[in-house]
Amino acid sequence: MHSTATLTLALRNVGVYTANAQSVVGEFFLADISVPRGVYVRMGLGVPNLFAEAGLVRLFMW
């Protein structure tokens, strides 16, 4: 089965970057769910401001 689009929340899902995912993911979007930046800092994640321009970001299309 091939999806038209796949949506992940807050951070990108690394599983969609695998060779097996290419045949099922379609367009890949990342959506903002308003996680405070301090949460990422406390987790030791260096996350750029991905949602500076929009609450939905198109990352790629297979």
N, C-alpha and C positions, 0 to 999 in steps of 0.2 A: 504494500500500500504506500502511496506517495502523498504526502501532505502538501497543500498549497502553501501553508505557512506554519511556523512553529514559534511559540512565544515562551520566553523564560522571564522570570521576575528578579529584579534587583542586581544580580550578577550573571554573567554568561555561563552557560552550562557547557563544560568542556566535552561532554559526551557527543555533542552534535558536530564536533570537529573530527570525528573518527571516520575511517573509510566506510564502515557499515552504515553510518548515518547519511551519507551522501544520497542514497537512493530513497530516503523517506522524509527528509527535513523540509525541503522547499526553501522558501524565504525564511530567514531567521531573524527574529526581533527580540529586543531586550526592553522591558517595560520598567518604569520607575514606580516603586511602591513606597517611596518616601522614607527609606531607611536613613536615619541620621548618620552623618559622616563620622561622628564619634564612635559608632559601632564598628565601622571598618577599621578605624585606628586602634581600638582596643583589641581587635582580632589580629592585628599586625598585617593587615592587607593594605597595600598601596594602590588604592582604587582611584583612578582619575575621575573628574567630574563628568561622567558620561551623559548626564541629562541637563547640561547647561543650556541647550537650545530647545529641547523637546522632551516630553515624558515617554516617548517611544522612539527607539533607535533601531534602524535596519542595519544589521551587522553584515549579512551576506546572503547570497542565494546560490544554492547548488544547481 
